[in-house]
Amino acid sequence: FQKGLPRGEFANDVMYRQLICQMLDTKKYALSKLLWWIEDPSMTFRQMGMSSCRFIGDKATQLKEAHYGRLVFLDSKLREMPEGSEEQQAFAAKVCNAHGWLAGSVTDVNDRGETPFLQATMGDDTSFDQLNFLKMAGSDINFLSTDKETALSRAVSRQDVGRIKM
């Protein structure tokens, strides 16, 4: 893959960052498929949407499409579950993990004393789905960080009306 790229793309910071992002995305998609297969070893390449791959580019594209398809399926299945049930909470954690929003538990804290929900409130690209799903997974939205911040105090300081209403 890299041998076919002009050297100038590696010297250009923007292009290099895009290449790194593509590489990381492909790795994420591949791991998603592996996890999917581990959960259900009877899955075939055809069921994962990868039966017609001929070239590396096709595999990366189909991995991406299959990954997004799986996320859409998991998201819709989560929304169909009874609101506030233990089943929904456990499945929401699984969905957050599949999206890459959660590595361990919703109660884990980083070195700044922040939970995954509190960390997500700082991201400009954090979607309301991400916050809602982390909340469904059992995140304490009133958790107080070691800096004495909550999700609401962060939203207020950023003047983020959408997150304040949430």
Phi, psi and omega in degrees: 000308183289331181295333182277357182267142176294146181301329181300331180291332178279336179276336180277118184303317182296312180296320180297317178298320178296319178297318178297316179298318178297318180296315180294322177298315180299320178297317180298317180295318180296317178295324177299315179295319179298314179298320178300316181292322179297321178295326181218089183298346179281353180298139177252166177301323180298316180294332178273002178079027185236020187286336186255022180289128176244325185236162180303318179299321177297318181296317180296317180295315181289326174300315180298312179297318179294321179297311179296322177299318179295318179297318178297318178298312180297318179300315182292323178295321179297317182293338180277347184284154179301129183301128175079004181284159177296325178298316179295318181298314180294319181289325178298321177297320178295319179295316179299321177295317180297325178284342183089015181271346186218124180264322181237251181250158178292345180266354178298144177238147178273188183292346176263007179074031181249137174279167177305323179296313181295322176297320182294332181292343180273344183280131177290334182262010179288127180273161175294329175301315180301313180295318179296318181292320176297323177295315178299328182285355176108014179296140174275105184287348178258013181301137181257119180287173178294340176272010179064038178247148171239171177300320180293317180296325177292318180296320179294315181295333178269357182056043181265092186300320180301316181283333176295317180293333183295000000 
